[in-house]
Amino acid sequence: MPFVNIKITNEGVTPEKKAQLIAGATRLLQEVLGKNPQTTVVVIEEVGTDSWGIGGETVSERRKRGA
């Protein structure tokens, strides 16, 4: 049973976009690895931009600078 964990920042991703991510990840595992879509689990975790860091600073700070 494949398990996919997608982590994204919590910046207004709609339920429709999340459904597309789930369907796409499931389809990719089926096409590339021959995995059964009925047993593929996909979890989307939304992380606050204050809790996500890149290059030693939070995404919130990077966005304030325009990076």
JONOR-V40271 format. One record per helix or strand of 2 or more residues. SS is the DSSP state (~ for helix, > for strand). FROM is the first residue (numbers start at 1). TO is the last residue. If there is no record, write none. Layout:
SS;FROM;TO + SS;FROM;TO
//
This chain:
>;3;9 + ~;15;33 + ~;37;39 + >;41;47 + ~;49;51 + >;53;54 + >;57;58 + ~;59;65
//
